[in-house]
Amino acid sequence: MGSILSFIARTWRIYSPSEAPKTANALKVGILGAANIATTVLIRPARTHPEVIVQAVAARDRERAVTYAKKHGIPKVHDSYEAILNDPSIDAVYIPLPPGLHYEWAMKALGKGKHVLVEKPAVVNAREAEALFRSPLLQKPNAPILLEALHHKFQPTWQYFLSLVDQLNLERVHCLTKLPPYIIPENSVQLNPDLGGGNLLNLGTYGISVLREVFGDEPEECTSCTVRKSPLYETSDEAAEATFRFPGGLVGEISSDMRAKGLIMPTFTVGVVHKEVEIKDDSLPKGHKKMRVRKLTLNNFMMAAAWHRIDIEDEFIIRKSGSEESSGDIMKRWTKMESKTAYTFKEAGVDQPGEPSWISFRHQLEQFVNRVRGREGSGLWVSNEDSLAQARVIDMAYEKSGLPLRRTSSFIERGGA
């Protein structure tokens, strides 16, 4: 009963956050596009942050922007994205536009000295990533801050899960992400390849990021990638299954489906299998050794603030020591199971601020503001090189799938690099 009540209380605070009093120098943020996702990523989290005010919005349709601003209590509506960038009162922008437009508007915003939070994927291919994340605009003194919104990285649940991973003894990692078909319609811009749509650039992006972070390394090769194509867009993938070879012959797999069939709930699961390792146990008779194979499973890594569970399955094996050519006879085998949660950094054993109701986007916003203010914060971040490496792996998967890479922004061709 207690866990149910805690879930209800957390969910209530997530969707009905109290407005924090704002500081005199609060960052004023503009939104490029009246996107629904901005409510979750920025607008709601900003309510509880004393240093963030969502100040302005613009959309291709001004009336839509006006309606959006009234609904969310946004003070200003600008006639264009350029008008937001030219507004001297705006300190930062959030870009939730279709991915094919991210590069152009991120570059334009950085050129105006605005800090940028850009929705994932930050770009649609590695060429754009090279131009954006290694732009001279980011190298100059007092350069603006640029962050790709891979929000799951910032939450205490994910960091606690990583602390349980033994990277030196990994064997296999699998990430499963599925959405029911009603969340992303068949004709969604999120599937339109001309706008940078497709599974590997959307839901599959999280799986690729998960593999890279759990292994703490970059894949050497995408050994296989099979896709289910969109019925409306011949060169777009609704679902993908990909396998990557990491250094040392380690294997990482993703299974991702933006329009999964059947009556399913959104599913975000990470499974980690470790190699068999010896565990010191002085109580064992001479000539015996204790071995362990650890499996970790994180359920609901994307929406962990609402609910999650980390399952730890340890299989123990007592072996009678054999010769060098033999691993020894098995004398005994048993399994130990336990489950853990970490809704706050305190529960994860880390001295950082946060409430149980802080979703991953709220933690992300906390670190974005810390970077802008020049504060150390938690140290959690998605570096420019990390985002560049992420784009390269996505390209790797698309190339293996046989689908073409998404078209590079014409803004690059026009000299906007």
Contacts in CASP RR format, 6 or more apart in sequence:
PFRMAT RR
TARGET T0000
AUTHOR 0000-0000-0000
METHOD contacts of the structure
MODEL  1
MGSILSFIARTWRIYSPSEAPKTANALKVGILGAANIATTVLIRPARTHP
EVIVQAVAARDRERAVTYAKKHGIPKVHDSYEAILNDPSIDAVYIPLPPG
LHYEWAMKALGKGKHVLVEKPAVVNAREAEALFRSPLLQKPNAPILLEAL
HHKFQPTWQYFLSLVDQLNLERVHCLTKLPPYIIPENSVQLNPDLGGGNL
LNLGTYGISVLREVFGDEPEECTSCTVRKSPLYETSDEAAEATFRFPGGL
VGEISSDMRAKGLIMPTFTVGVVHKEVEIKDDSLPKGHKKMRVRKLTLNN
FMMAAAWHRIDIEDEFIIRKSGSEESSGDIMKRWTKMESKTAYTFKEAGV
DQPGEPSWISFRHQLEQFVNRVRGREGSGLWVSNEDSLAQARVIDMAYEK
SGLPLRRTSSFIERGGA
6 356 0 8 1.000
7 306 0 8 1.000
7 307 0 8 1.000
9 357 0 8 1.000
10 305 0 8 1.000
10 306 0 8 1.000
10 343 0 8 1.000
10 356 0 8 1.000
10 357 0 8 1.000
11 306 0 8 1.000
13 355 0 8 1.000
13 356 0 8 1.000
13 357 0 8 1.000
14 44 0 8 1.000
14 305 0 8 1.000
14 306 0 8 1.000
14 357 0 8 1.000
14 359 0 8 1.000
15 44 0 8 1.000
17 44 0 8 1.000
17 45 0 8 1.000
17 47 0 8 1.000
17 48 0 8 1.000
17 357 0 8 1.000
18 47 0 8 1.000
18 48 0 8 1.000
19 47 0 8 1.000
19 48 0 8 1.000
20 47 0 8 1.000
20 48 0 8 1.000
20 49 0 8 1.000
20 50 0 8 1.000
21 50 0 8 1.000
22 50 0 8 1.000
22 51 0 8 1.000
22 52 0 8 1.000
22 53 0 8 1.000
23 50 0 8 1.000
23 51 0 8 1.000
25 51 0 8 1.000
26 50 0 8 1.000
26 51 0 8 1.000
26 52 0 8 1.000
26 53 0 8 1.000
27 51 0 8 1.000
27 52 0 8 1.000
27 53 0 8 1.000
27 91 0 8 1.000
27 92 0 8 1.000
27 115 0 8 1.000
27 369 0 8 1.000
27 372 0 8 1.000
28 53 0 8 1.000
28 55 0 8 1.000
28 56 0 8 1.000
28 89 0 8 1.000
28 90 0 8 1.000
28 91 0 8 1.000
28 92 0 8 1.000
29 42 0 8 1.000
29 46 0 8 1.000
29 52 0 8 1.000
29 53 0 8 1.000
29 54 0 8 1.000
29 55 0 8 1.000
29 90 0 8 1.000
29 91 0 8 1.000
29 92 0 8 1.000
29 93 0 8 1.000
29 94 0 8 1.000
29 117 0 8 1.000
30 54 0 8 1.000
30 55 0 8 1.000
30 56 0 8 1.000
30 57 0 8 1.000
30 84 0 8 1.000
30 90 0 8 1.000
30 92 0 8 1.000
30 93 0 8 1.000
30 94 0 8 1.000
31 38 0 8 1.000
31 42 0 8 1.000
31 54 0 8 1.000
31 56 0 8 1.000
31 57 0 8 1.000
31 58 0 8 1.000
31 74 0 8 1.000
31 84 0 8 1.000
31 93 0 8 1.000
31 94 0 8 1.000
31 96 0 8 1.000
32 58 0 8 1.000
32 81 0 8 1.000
32 84 0 8 1.000
32 93 0 8 1.000
32 94 0 8 1.000
32 95 0 8 1.000
32 96 0 8 1.000
32 97 0 8 1.000
32 105 0 8 1.000
32 109 0 8 1.000
33 57 0 8 1.000
33 58 0 8 1.000
33 59 0 8 1.000
33 60 0 8 1.000
33 65 0 8 1.000
33 81 0 8 1.000
33 96 0 8 1.000
33 97 0 8 1.000
34 57 0 8 1.000
34 59 0 8 1.000
34 61 0 8 1.000
34 64 0 8 1.000
34 65 0 8 1.000
34 67 0 8 1.000
34 68 0 8 1.000
35 96 0 8 1.000
35 97 0 8 1.000
37 96 0 8 1.000
37 119 0 8 1.000
38 94 0 8 1.000
38 96 0 8 1.000
39 72 0 8 1.000
40 359 0 8 1.000
40 361 0 8 1.000
41 94 0 8 1.000
41 96 0 8 1.000
41 117 0 8 1.000
41 119 0 8 1.000
41 149 0 8 1.000
41 151 0 8 1.000
41 361 0 8 1.000
41 364 0 8 1.000
42 54 0 8 1.000
42 94 0 8 1.000
42 117 0 8 1.000
42 361 0 8 1.000
42 365 0 8 1.000
43 54 0 8 1.000
43 72 0 8 1.000
43 74 0 8 1.000
44 361 0 8 1.000
45 52 0 8 1.000
45 358 0 8 1.000
45 359 0 8 1.000
45 361 0 8 1.000
45 362 0 8 1.000
45 364 0 8 1.000
45 365 0 8 1.000
46 52 0 8 1.000
46 53 0 8 1.000
46 54 0 8 1.000
46 365 0 8 1.000
48 355 0 8 1.000
48 358 0 8 1.000
48 362 0 8 1.000
49 362 0 8 1.000
49 365 0 8 1.000
49 366 0 8 1.000
49 369 0 8 1.000
51 369 0 8 1.000
51 373 0 8 1.000
52 365 0 8 1.000
52 369 0 8 1.000
54 72 0 8 1.000
54 73 0 8 1.000
54 74 0 8 1.000
55 74 0 8 1.000
55 75 0 8 1.000
55 76 0 8 1.000
55 89 0 8 1.000
55 90 0 8 1.000
56 74 0 8 1.000
56 75 0 8 1.000
56 76 0 8 1.000
56 77 0 8 1.000
56 78 0 8 1.000
56 84 0 8 1.000
56 87 0 8 1.000
56 90 0 8 1.000
57 65 0 8 1.000
57 68 0 8 1.000
57 69 0 8 1.000
57 72 0 8 1.000
57 74 0 8 1.000
57 76 0 8 1.000
57 77 0 8 1.000
57 78 0 8 1.000
57 84 0 8 1.000
58 65 0 8 1.000
58 77 0 8 1.000
58 78 0 8 1.000
58 79 0 8 1.000
58 80 0 8 1.000
58 81 0 8 1.000
58 83 0 8 1.000
58 84 0 8 1.000
59 65 0 8 1.000
59 68 0 8 1.000
62 77 0 8 1.000
62 79 0 8 1.000
65 77 0 8 1.000
65 78 0 8 1.000
66 77 0 8 1.000
68 74 0 8 1.000
69 75 0 8 1.000
69 76 0 8 1.000
69 77 0 8 1.000
76 87 0 8 1.000
78 84 0 8 1.000
78 87 0 8 1.000
81 105 0 8 1.000
81 108 0 8 1.000
82 108 0 8 1.000
84 90 0 8 1.000
84 93 0 8 1.000
85 93 0 8 1.000
85 108 0 8 1.000
85 109 0 8 1.000
85 112 0 8 1.000
85 114 0 8 1.000
86 112 0 8 1.000
90 114 0 8 1.000
91 114 0 8 1.000
91 115 0 8 1.000
91 372 0 8 1.000
92 114 0 8 1.000
92 115 0 8 1.000
92 116 0 8 1.000
92 117 0 8 1.000
92 145 0 8 1.000
92 368 0 8 1.000
92 372 0 8 1.000
93 105 0 8 1.000
93 109 0 8 1.000
93 114 0 8 1.000
93 115 0 8 1.000
93 116 0 8 1.000
93 117 0 8 1.000
94 117 0 8 1.000
94 118 0 8 1.000
94 119 0 8 1.000
95 101 0 8 1.000
95 102 0 8 1.000
95 105 0 8 1.000
95 106 0 8 1.000
95 109 0 8 1.000
95 116 0 8 1.000
95 117 0 8 1.000
95 118 0 8 1.000
95 119 0 8 1.000
96 119 0 8 1.000
97 105 0 8 1.000
97 119 0 8 1.000
98 189 0 8 1.000
98 190 0 8 1.000
98 192 0 8 1.000
98 195 0 8 1.000
98 196 0 8 1.000
98 197 0 8 1.000
99 119 0 8 1.000
99 121 0 8 1.000
99 123 0 8 1.000
99 124 0 8 1.000
99 195 0 8 1.000
99 196 0 8 1.000
99 197 0 8 1.000
99 201 0 8 1.000
99 406 0 8 1.000
100 124 0 8 1.000
100 195 0 8 1.000
100 196 0 8 1.000
100 197 0 8 1.000
100 406 0 8 1.000
100 407 0 8 1.000
100 409 0 8 1.000
101 195 0 8 1.000
101 409 0 8 1.000
102 118 0 8 1.000
102 119 0 8 1.000
102 121 0 8 1.000
102 122 0 8 1.000
102 123 0 8 1.000
102 124 0 8 1.000
103 123 0 8 1.000
103 124 0 8 1.000
103 128 0 8 1.000
103 131 0 8 1.000
103 132 0 8 1.000
103 409 0 8 1.000
103 411 0 8 1.000
103 412 0 8 1.000
104 409 0 8 1.000
104 411 0 8 1.000
104 416 0 8 1.000
106 116 0 8 1.000
106 118 0 8 1.000
106 122 0 8 1.000
106 132 0 8 1.000
106 146 0 8 1.000
107 131 0 8 1.000
107 132 0 8 1.000
107 135 0 8 1.000
107 137 0 8 1.000
107 411 0 8 1.000
107 416 0 8 1.000
107 417 0 8 1.000
109 116 0 8 1.000
109 144 0 8 1.000
110 116 0 8 1.000
110 135 0 8 1.000
110 137 0 8 1.000
110 138 0 8 1.000
110 143 0 8 1.000
110 144 0 8 1.000
110 146 0 8 1.000
111 137 0 8 1.000
111 144 0 8 1.000
113 137 0 8 1.000
113 144 0 8 1.000
114 144 0 8 1.000
115 144 0 8 1.000
115 145 0 8 1.000
115 146 0 8 1.000
115 368 0 8 1.000
115 372 0 8 1.000
116 144 0 8 1.000
116 145 0 8 1.000
116 146 0 8 1.000
116 147 0 8 1.000
117 147 0 8 1.000
117 149 0 8 1.000
117 368 0 8 1.000
118 146 0 8 1.000
118 147 0 8 1.000
118 148 0 8 1.000
118 149 0 8 1.000
119 149 0 8 1.000
120 148 0 8 1.000
120 149 0 8 1.000
120 150 0 8 1.000
120 205 0 8 1.000
120 206 0 8 1.000
121 148 0 8 1.000
121 201 0 8 1.000
121 202 0 8 1.000
121 205 0 8 1.000
121 390 0 8 1.000
121 391 0 8 1.000
121 394 0 8 1.000
122 129 0 8 1.000
122 132 0 8 1.000
122 133 0 8 1.000
122 148 0 8 1.000
122 387 0 8 1.000
122 391 0 8 1.000
123 129 0 8 1.000
123 132 0 8 1.000
123 387 0 8 1.000
123 391 0 8 1.000
124 196 0 8 1.000
124 197 0 8 1.000
124 201 0 8 1.000
124 405 0 8 1.000
124 406 0 8 1.000
124 407 0 8 1.000
124 408 0 8 1.000
124 409 0 8 1.000
125 391 0 8 1.000
125 394 0 8 1.000
125 395 0 8 1.000
125 405 0 8 1.000
125 406 0 8 1.000
125 408 0 8 1.000
126 388 0 8 1.000
126 391 0 8 1.000
126 392 0 8 1.000
126 394 0 8 1.000
126 395 0 8 1.000
127 408 0 8 1.000
127 412 0 8 1.000
128 391 0 8 1.000
128 408 0 8 1.000
128 409 0 8 1.000
128 412 0 8 1.000
129 387 0 8 1.000
129 388 0 8 1.000
129 390 0 8 1.000
129 391 0 8 1.000
129 392 0 8 1.000
130 388 0 8 1.000
131 412 0 8 1.000
131 417 0 8 1.000
132 146 0 8 1.000
133 146 0 8 1.000
133 384 0 8 1.000
133 385 0 8 1.000
133 387 0 8 1.000
133 388 0 8 1.000
134 384 0 8 1.000
134 388 0 8 1.000
135 417 0 8 1.000
137 143 0 8 1.000
137 144 0 8 1.000
138 144 0 8 1.000
138 146 0 8 1.000
138 384 0 8 1.000
145 368 0 8 1.000
145 371 0 8 1.000
145 372 0 8 1.000
146 384 0 8 1.000
147 364 0 8 1.000
147 368 0 8 1.000
147 371 0 8 1.000
147 381 0 8 1.000
147 382 0 8 1.000
148 382 0 8 1.000
148 387 0 8 1.000
148 390 0 8 1.000
149 361 0 8 1.000
149 364 0 8 1.000
150 205 0 8 1.000
150 206 0 8 1.000
150 209 0 8 1.000
150 382 0 8 1.000
150 390 0 8 1.000
151 360 0 8 1.000
151 361 0 8 1.000
151 363 0 8 1.000
151 364 0 8 1.000
152 158 0 8 1.000
152 206 0 8 1.000
152 209 0 8 1.000
152 210 0 8 1.000
152 301 0 8 1.000
152 302 0 8 1.000
152 304 0 8 1.000
152 360 0 8 1.000
153 209 0 8 1.000
153 213 0 8 1.000
153 364 0 8 1.000
153 380 0 8 1.000
153 382 0 8 1.000
154 360 0 8 1.000
154 363 0 8 1.000
154 364 0 8 1.000
154 366 0 8 1.000
154 367 0 8 1.000
154 378 0 8 1.000
154 380 0 8 1.000
155 304 0 8 1.000
155 305 0 8 1.000
155 358 0 8 1.000
155 359 0 8 1.000
155 360 0 8 1.000
155 363 0 8 1.000
156 342 0 8 1.000
156 343 0 8 1.000
156 344 0 8 1.000
156 345 0 8 1.000
156 347 0 8 1.000
156 348 0 8 1.000
156 350 0 8 1.000
156 352 0 8 1.000
156 354 0 8 1.000
156 363 0 8 1.000
157 298 0 8 1.000
157 301 0 8 1.000
157 304 0 8 1.000
157 305 0 8 1.000
157 308 0 8 1.000
157 310 0 8 1.000
157 341 0 8 1.000
157 342 0 8 1.000
157 343 0 8 1.000
157 348 0 8 1.000
158 298 0 8 1.000
158 301 0 8 1.000
158 304 0 8 1.000
158 360 0 8 1.000
159 342 0 8 1.000
159 345 0 8 1.000
159 348 0 8 1.000
159 350 0 8 1.000
159 380 0 8 1.000
160 310 0 8 1.000
160 340 0 8 1.000
160 342 0 8 1.000
160 347 0 8 1.000
160 348 0 8 1.000
160 349 0 8 1.000
161 270 0 8 1.000
161 296 0 8 1.000
161 298 0 8 1.000
161 301 0 8 1.000
161 310 0 8 1.000
162 213 0 8 1.000
162 214 0 8 1.000
163 348 0 8 1.000
164 296 0 8 1.000
164 310 0 8 1.000
164 312 0 8 1.000
165 214 0 8 1.000
165 272 0 8 1.000
165 296 0 8 1.000
166 274 0 8 1.000
166 277 0 8 1.000
166 294 0 8 1.000
167 214 0 8 1.000
167 215 0 8 1.000
167 216 0 8 1.000
169 274 0 8 1.000
169 275 0 8 1.000
169 277 0 8 1.000
170 214 0 8 1.000
170 215 0 8 1.000
170 250 0 8 1.000
170 272 0 8 1.000
170 273 0 8 1.000
170 274 0 8 1.000
170 275 0 8 1.000
171 250 0 8 1.000
171 251 0 8 1.000
171 273 0 8 1.000
171 274 0 8 1.000
171 275 0 8 1.000
172 250 0 8 1.000
172 251 0 8 1.000
172 252 0 8 1.000
172 253 0 8 1.000
172 272 0 8 1.000
172 273 0 8 1.000
173 210 0 8 1.000
173 211 0 8 1.000
173 214 0 8 1.000
173 215 0 8 1.000
173 250 0 8 1.000
173 251 0 8 1.000
173 252 0 8 1.000
173 253 0 8 1.000
173 270 0 8 1.000
173 271 0 8 1.000
173 272 0 8 1.000
173 273 0 8 1.000
174 252 0 8 1.000
174 253 0 8 1.000
174 254 0 8 1.000
174 255 0 8 1.000
174 270 0 8 1.000
174 271 0 8 1.000
175 206 0 8 1.000
175 207 0 8 1.000
175 210 0 8 1.000
175 211 0 8 1.000
175 253 0 8 1.000
175 254 0 8 1.000
175 255 0 8 1.000
175 256 0 8 1.000
175 269 0 8 1.000
175 270 0 8 1.000
175 271 0 8 1.000
176 254 0 8 1.000
176 255 0 8 1.000
176 256 0 8 1.000
176 267 0 8 1.000
176 268 0 8 1.000
176 269 0 8 1.000
176 270 0 8 1.000
177 203 0 8 1.000
177 204 0 8 1.000
177 206 0 8 1.000
177 207 0 8 1.000
177 254 0 8 1.000
177 255 0 8 1.000
177 256 0 8 1.000
177 257 0 8 1.000
177 267 0 8 1.000
177 268 0 8 1.000
177 269 0 8 1.000
177 302 0 8 1.000
178 255 0 8 1.000
178 256 0 8 1.000
178 257 0 8 1.000
178 260 0 8 1.000
178 264 0 8 1.000
178 266 0 8 1.000
178 267 0 8 1.000
179 203 0 8 1.000
179 257 0 8 1.000
179 258 0 8 1.000
179 259 0 8 1.000
179 260 0 8 1.000
179 266 0 8 1.000
179 267 0 8 1.000
180 259 0 8 1.000
180 260 0 8 1.000
180 262 0 8 1.000
180 263 0 8 1.000
180 264 0 8 1.000
180 265 0 8 1.000
180 266 0 8 1.000
181 259 0 8 1.000
181 260 0 8 1.000
181 261 0 8 1.000
181 262 0 8 1.000
183 258 0 8 1.000
183 266 0 8 1.000
184 190 0 8 1.000
184 191 0 8 1.000
184 258 0 8 1.000
184 259 0 8 1.000
186 230 0 8 1.000
186 231 0 8 1.000
186 232 0 8 1.000
186 259 0 8 1.000
187 232 0 8 1.000
189 195 0 8 1.000
189 197 0 8 1.000
190 197 0 8 1.000
190 198 0 8 1.000
190 202 0 8 1.000
190 258 0 8 1.000
191 197 0 8 1.000
191 198 0 8 1.000
191 199 0 8 1.000
191 230 0 8 1.000
191 232 0 8 1.000
191 233 0 8 1.000
191 236 0 8 1.000
191 238 0 8 1.000
191 258 0 8 1.000
192 233 0 8 1.000
192 236 0 8 1.000
193 233 0 8 1.000
193 235 0 8 1.000
193 236 0 8 1.000
193 404 0 8 1.000
193 406 0 8 1.000
193 407 0 8 1.000
194 407 0 8 1.000
196 406 0 8 1.000
196 407 0 8 1.000
197 236 0 8 1.000
197 406 0 8 1.000
198 230 0 8 1.000
198 233 0 8 1.000
198 236 0 8 1.000
198 237 0 8 1.000
198 238 0 8 1.000
198 258 0 8 1.000
199 227 0 8 1.000
199 236 0 8 1.000
199 237 0 8 1.000
199 238 0 8 1.000
199 239 0 8 1.000
199 240 0 8 1.000
199 256 0 8 1.000
199 257 0 8 1.000
199 258 0 8 1.000
200 208 0 8 1.000
200 227 0 8 1.000
200 237 0 8 1.000
200 240 0 8 1.000
200 242 0 8 1.000
200 256 0 8 1.000
200 394 0 8 1.000
200 397 0 8 1.000
200 398 0 8 1.000
200 401 0 8 1.000
201 394 0 8 1.000
201 406 0 8 1.000
202 258 0 8 1.000
203 256 0 8 1.000
203 257 0 8 1.000
203 258 0 8 1.000
204 240 0 8 1.000
204 254 0 8 1.000
204 256 0 8 1.000
205 390 0 8 1.000
205 394 0 8 1.000
206 256 0 8 1.000
206 268 0 8 1.000
206 302 0 8 1.000
207 254 0 8 1.000
207 256 0 8 1.000
208 242 0 8 1.000
208 254 0 8 1.000
208 390 0 8 1.000
208 393 0 8 1.000
208 394 0 8 1.000
208 397 0 8 1.000
209 390 0 8 1.000
210 254 0 8 1.000
210 270 0 8 1.000
210 301 0 8 1.000
211 219 0 8 1.000
211 244 0 8 1.000
211 246 0 8 1.000
211 252 0 8 1.000
211 253 0 8 1.000
211 254 0 8 1.000
212 218 0 8 1.000
212 219 0 8 1.000
212 389 0 8 1.000
212 390 0 8 1.000
212 393 0 8 1.000
214 270 0 8 1.000
214 272 0 8 1.000
215 246 0 8 1.000
215 250 0 8 1.000
215 252 0 8 1.000
217 246 0 8 1.000
217 247 0 8 1.000
218 246 0 8 1.000
218 389 0 8 1.000
218 392 0 8 1.000
218 393 0 8 1.000
219 244 0 8 1.000
219 245 0 8 1.000
219 246 0 8 1.000
219 252 0 8 1.000
219 393 0 8 1.000
219 396 0 8 1.000
220 245 0 8 1.000
220 246 0 8 1.000
220 247 0 8 1.000
221 244 0 8 1.000
221 245 0 8 1.000
221 396 0 8 1.000
222 242 0 8 1.000
222 243 0 8 1.000
222 244 0 8 1.000
222 393 0 8 1.000
222 396 0 8 1.000
222 397 0 8 1.000
222 399 0 8 1.000
222 400 0 8 1.000
223 243 0 8 1.000
223 244 0 8 1.000
223 245 0 8 1.000
223 400 0 8 1.000
224 241 0 8 1.000
224 242 0 8 1.000
224 243 0 8 1.000
224 400 0 8 1.000
225 240 0 8 1.000
225 241 0 8 1.000
225 242 0 8 1.000
225 243 0 8 1.000
225 397 0 8 1.000
225 398 0 8 1.000
225 400 0 8 1.000
225 401 0 8 1.000
225 402 0 8 1.000
226 240 0 8 1.000
226 241 0 8 1.000
226 242 0 8 1.000
226 401 0 8 1.000
227 237 0 8 1.000
227 238 0 8 1.000
227 239 0 8 1.000
227 240 0 8 1.000
227 241 0 8 1.000
227 401 0 8 1.000
227 403 0 8 1.000
228 237 0 8 1.000
228 238 0 8 1.000
228 239 0 8 1.000
228 240 0 8 1.000
228 257 0 8 1.000
229 235 0 8 1.000
229 236 0 8 1.000
229 237 0 8 1.000
229 238 0 8 1.000
229 403 0 8 1.000
230 236 0 8 1.000
230 237 0 8 1.000
230 238 0 8 1.000
235 403 0 8 1.000
235 404 0 8 1.000
236 403 0 8 1.000
237 401 0 8 1.000
237 403 0 8 1.000
238 257 0 8 1.000
238 258 0 8 1.000
238 259 0 8 1.000
239 256 0 8 1.000
239 257 0 8 1.000
239 258 0 8 1.000
239 259 0 8 1.000
239 260 0 8 1.000
240 254 0 8 1.000
240 255 0 8 1.000
240 256 0 8 1.000
240 397 0 8 1.000
240 401 0 8 1.000
241 253 0 8 1.000
241 254 0 8 1.000
241 255 0 8 1.000
241 256 0 8 1.000
242 253 0 8 1.000
242 254 0 8 1.000
242 397 0 8 1.000
242 400 0 8 1.000
242 401 0 8 1.000
243 251 0 8 1.000
243 252 0 8 1.000
243 253 0 8 1.000
244 251 0 8 1.000
244 252 0 8 1.000
244 253 0 8 1.000
244 393 0 8 1.000
244 396 0 8 1.000
244 397 0 8 1.000
245 251 0 8 1.000
245 252 0 8 1.000
246 252 0 8 1.000
260 267 0 8 1.000
266 302 0 8 1.000
266 303 0 8 1.000
268 299 0 8 1.000
268 300 0 8 1.000
268 301 0 8 1.000
268 302 0 8 1.000
268 303 0 8 1.000
269 297 0 8 1.000
269 298 0 8 1.000
269 299 0 8 1.000
269 300 0 8 1.000
269 301 0 8 1.000
270 296 0 8 1.000
270 297 0 8 1.000
270 298 0 8 1.000
270 301 0 8 1.000
271 295 0 8 1.000
271 296 0 8 1.000
271 297 0 8 1.000
271 298 0 8 1.000
272 295 0 8 1.000
272 296 0 8 1.000
272 297 0 8 1.000
273 293 0 8 1.000
273 295 0 8 1.000
274 293 0 8 1.000
274 294 0 8 1.000
274 295 0 8 1.000
274 296 0 8 1.000
275 293 0 8 1.000
276 291 0 8 1.000
276 292 0 8 1.000
276 293 0 8 1.000
276 317 0 8 1.000
277 291 0 8 1.000
277 292 0 8 1.000
277 293 0 8 1.000
278 289 0 8 1.000
278 290 0 8 1.000
278 291 0 8 1.000
278 292 0 8 1.000
279 290 0 8 1.000
279 291 0 8 1.000
279 292 0 8 1.000
279 316 0 8 1.000
280 290 0 8 1.000
281 289 0 8 1.000
281 290 0 8 1.000
284 290 0 8 1.000
284 318 0 8 1.000
287 320 0 8 1.000
287 321 0 8 1.000
288 318 0 8 1.000
288 319 0 8 1.000
288 320 0 8 1.000
288 321 0 8 1.000
288 331 0 8 1.000
289 318 0 8 1.000
289 319 0 8 1.000
289 321 0 8 1.000
290 316 0 8 1.000
290 317 0 8 1.000
290 318 0 8 1.000
290 319 0 8 1.000
291 316 0 8 1.000
291 317 0 8 1.000
291 318 0 8 1.000
291 319 0 8 1.000
292 314 0 8 1.000
292 315 0 8 1.000
292 316 0 8 1.000
292 317 0 8 1.000
293 314 0 8 1.000
293 315 0 8 1.000
293 317 0 8 1.000
294 312 0 8 1.000
294 313 0 8 1.000
294 314 0 8 1.000
294 315 0 8 1.000
295 311 0 8 1.000
295 312 0 8 1.000
295 313 0 8 1.000
295 314 0 8 1.000
295 315 0 8 1.000
296 310 0 8 1.000
296 311 0 8 1.000
296 312 0 8 1.000
296 313 0 8 1.000
297 310 0 8 1.000
297 311 0 8 1.000
297 313 0 8 1.000
298 308 0 8 1.000
298 309 0 8 1.000
298 310 0 8 1.000
299 308 0 8 1.000
299 309 0 8 1.000
299 310 0 8 1.000
299 311 0 8 1.000
300 306 0 8 1.000
300 307 0 8 1.000
300 308 0 8 1.000
300 309 0 8 1.000
301 308 0 8 1.000
302 360 0 8 1.000
303 359 0 8 1.000
303 360 0 8 1.000
304 343 0 8 1.000
304 360 0 8 1.000
305 343 0 8 1.000
305 356 0 8 1.000
305 357 0 8 1.000
305 358 0 8 1.000
305 359 0 8 1.000
305 360 0 8 1.000
306 359 0 8 1.000
308 341 0 8 1.000
309 339 0 8 1.000
309 340 0 8 1.000
309 341 0 8 1.000
310 339 0 8 1.000
310 340 0 8 1.000
310 341 0 8 1.000
310 342 0 8 1.000
311 337 0 8 1.000
311 338 0 8 1.000
311 339 0 8 1.000
312 337 0 8 1.000
312 338 0 8 1.000
312 339 0 8 1.000
312 340 0 8 1.000
313 335 0 8 1.000
313 336 0 8 1.000
313 337 0 8 1.000
314 335 0 8 1.000
314 336 0 8 1.000
314 337 0 8 1.000
315 333 0 8 1.000
315 334 0 8 1.000
315 335 0 8 1.000
316 332 0 8 1.000
316 333 0 8 1.000
316 334 0 8 1.000
316 335 0 8 1.000
316 336 0 8 1.000
317 330 0 8 1.000
317 332 0 8 1.000
317 333 0 8 1.000
318 330 0 8 1.000
318 331 0 8 1.000
318 332 0 8 1.000
318 333 0 8 1.000
319 327 0 8 1.000
319 328 0 8 1.000
319 329 0 8 1.000
319 330 0 8 1.000
319 331 0 8 1.000
320 328 0 8 1.000
320 329 0 8 1.000
320 331 0 8 1.000
321 328 0 8 1.000
322 328 0 8 1.000
322 329 0 8 1.000
341 347 0 8 1.000
342 348 0 8 1.000
342 349 0 8 1.000
343 356 0 8 1.000
344 354 0 8 1.000
344 355 0 8 1.000
344 356 0 8 1.000
344 358 0 8 1.000
345 351 0 8 1.000
345 352 0 8 1.000
345 353 0 8 1.000
345 354 0 8 1.000
345 378 0 8 1.000
346 354 0 8 1.000
350 378 0 8 1.000
352 377 0 8 1.000
352 378 0 8 1.000
353 366 0 8 1.000
354 363 0 8 1.000
354 366 0 8 1.000
358 366 0 8 1.000
363 380 0 8 1.000
366 377 0 8 1.000
366 378 0 8 1.000
367 377 0 8 1.000
367 378 0 8 1.000
367 379 0 8 1.000
367 380 0 8 1.000
367 381 0 8 1.000
370 376 0 8 1.000
370 377 0 8 1.000
370 378 0 8 1.000
371 381 0 8 1.000
395 405 0 8 1.000
398 404 0 8 1.000
398 405 0 8 1.000
399 405 0 8 1.000
411 417 0 8 1.000
END
